[in-house]
């Protein structure tokens, strides 16, 4: 995804989100990629997904503080990721190895 899709206000957030997913699957993301998305699209409907991906990245790569990211995620509107974050923070579940 390049050009107009990434610069058009109506498609930029979605395009960057899917680009972030693809880069993550290829193990080509850095913590700064998640932080940049959050900074650029603070009202994104994908914010819970991005916070979850960031927490997983932080935990697996031992960078940042995944629990802090999970705390931010737990404050998001109720959805599968915010419920999972709350369960992990309460010790009822784990993020994994």
VENWO-V366797 format. One record per residue. BURIAL is 1 if it has 9 or more other C-alpha atoms within 8 Angstrom, else 0. D_FIRST is the distance of its C-alpha to the first C-alpha in Angstrom with 2 decimals. Layout:
burial->BURIAL d_first->D_FIRST
burial->BURIAL d_first->D_FIRST
//
This chain:
burial->0 d_first->0.00
burial->0 d_first->3.72
burial->0 d_first->7.11
burial->0 d_first->8.69
burial->1 d_first->6.54
burial->1 d_first->6.91
burial->0 d_first->10.39
burial->0 d_first->11.84
burial->0 d_first->14.32
burial->0 d_first->14.12
burial->1 d_first->10.49
burial->1 d_first->9.73
burial->1 d_first->11.73
burial->0 d_first->10.46
burial->1 d_first->6.73
burial->1 d_first->8.30
burial->1 d_first->10.73
burial->0 d_first->8.87
burial->1 d_first->7.25
burial->1 d_first->10.96
burial->0 d_first->12.31
burial->0 d_first->10.70
burial->1 d_first->11.88
burial->1 d_first->15.12
burial->0 d_first->15.79
burial->0 d_first->15.52
burial->0 d_first->17.80
burial->0 d_first->15.71
burial->0 d_first->16.04
burial->0 d_first->18.82
burial->1 d_first->20.73
burial->0 d_first->19.53
burial->1 d_first->15.90
burial->1 d_first->17.42
burial->0 d_first->19.75
burial->0 d_first->17.20
burial->1 d_first->15.33
burial->1 d_first->18.83
burial->0 d_first->19.87
burial->0 d_first->17.02
burial->0 d_first->17.12
burial->0 d_first->20.75
burial->0 d_first->21.16
burial->0 d_first->18.17
burial->0 d_first->19.21
burial->0 d_first->17.43
burial->1 d_first->19.74
burial->1 d_first->22.04
burial->0 d_first->19.39
burial->1 d_first->18.16
burial->1 d_first->21.83
burial->1 d_first->22.62
burial->1 d_first->19.94
burial->1 d_first->21.24
burial->1 d_first->24.82
burial->1 d_first->24.26
burial->1 d_first->22.64
burial->1 d_first->25.56
burial->1 d_first->28.15
burial->0 d_first->27.01
burial->0 d_first->26.60
burial->0 d_first->29.55
burial->1 d_first->27.91
burial->0 d_first->28.31
burial->1 d_first->30.27
burial->1 d_first->28.74
burial->0 d_first->31.70
burial->0 d_first->30.95
burial->1 d_first->27.40
burial->1 d_first->28.99
burial->1 d_first->31.42
burial->1 d_first->28.68
burial->1 d_first->27.11
burial->1 d_first->30.59
burial->0 d_first->30.83
burial->1 d_first->27.85
burial->0 d_first->28.80
burial->0 d_first->30.15
burial->0 d_first->27.67
burial->0 d_first->27.54
burial->1 d_first->26.08
burial->1 d_first->28.58
burial->1 d_first->31.38
burial->1 d_first->30.44
burial->1 d_first->30.37
burial->1 d_first->33.78
burial->1 d_first->35.21
burial->1 d_first->34.20
burial->1 d_first->35.62
burial->0 d_first->38.79
burial->0 d_first->39.18
burial->0 d_first->38.91
burial->1 d_first->35.89
burial->0 d_first->34.04
burial->0 d_first->30.47
burial->0 d_first->31.23
burial->0 d_first->31.71
//
